[in-house]
Amino acid sequence: MAESWVPVPPGSGFPLENLPYGVFEGSDRPHVGVAIGDAIFDLDGAARAGLFSDPSLSTALRTGSLNGLLALGREAWTSLRRRVQELLAISSPIASQDRANFVVSRASARMIMPFEVRDYVDFYSSLEHATNLGKIMRPGTEPLLPNWRRLPVGYHGRAGTVVIDGTPIVRPRGQIKQEGGEPEFAPTKMLDIELEAGFVTGSGNALGDPIPIERSREHIFGMVLVNDWSARDIQAWEYQPLGPFLGKSFATSVSPWVVTLDALEPYRTAPPTQDPAPLPHLRAARDWTYDIALEVALQTEKMRGQRASAEIVARSNFRYLYWSMAQQLAHATSNGATISPGDLFASGTISGPEPASYGSLIELTWRGTKPLKLASGEERAFLEDGDEVTMTGYCEAPGKPRIGFGSVSGKILPPR
Ligand code: MN
């Protein structure tokens, strides 16, 4: 493993091989930075000090958001990564006495949204999740609808309510209709999570020009963890025939660090075999996904009172997904629709084959019929006020650097 002048504790998910991008509140204004060990290397400060020779890159790094960098495209991203690795290496050209000026502690930094979300799409790409939801929502029928294995099903969500890790989630109100009753307007009783990961796009395409599947990698900058909060009772009443709306749009949480595809490269792997074979425009000569371990932890008010740590309620993996990111992007632009720097494409709930790997409470508790039994003695069908959910992601394998995503948390507040 490469060594940095910034200490990287053993087991840290933020070695020199990761360098995820984020934005933190500086003393004057938001600064772009990369995570390294327990610190953040201040790219805004480094640009101001003239450490990057490319003027468009220096300008982009001083905007307090990643959108400018995203727009520069893959070549710029790769050369920036190489330069930052050089600056952070033991043999750094930054003089020893100046180095402290460029780092801040991650623990004390306040992270803000790393990029302005231009458009937000949520897919439905886990075969296990789609099958489970089909069984739960439409019992007695074929769980998968006829289009599911032919295209990555998705919908356009609300970009403006994508929020950063730590943002409190107010329990939404909405129209709810119980079986046989009249609809009422009330706080959701079925507040749920969705364990997802999303990719962030860089340079876009021209209107009318689809992005061919073989070129999708050029347009994807990196990935974040996503919790797509869902109100199942609101969703069940509103979704026909146009799909998810207010049951989803009240909030979607993302992790603060964007992990680049370059950092994930050692963990690239083949996605599951698809049957039937997709149409040619969704077929890559060599398709790819990543081996990313994912965990969901829950901490209730009672557990906090007892100073008990959060309890892991699900473990899944990004590589379970049936549809790949390359296929999702090729599909989303196959009609000539454009993408822009800062678009967020979420995977859909990532459920694995085992019940303990299901990525939502509606699956884990089978619509509340099998409540989770927590070590605190409590039971949970869906989330209660005061519950805090934390999703964590990391890549790990013998002989490879550990690549961490950090985590995304949100605590449920009572309805307003
Ligand atoms: Mn979702």
Boltz pocket constraint, residues with backbone or C-beta under 6 A from the ligand:
constraints:
  - pocket:
      binder: B
      contacts: [[A, 122], [A, 123], [A, 194], [A, 196], [A, 228], [A, 348], [A, 349]]
      max_distance: 6.0
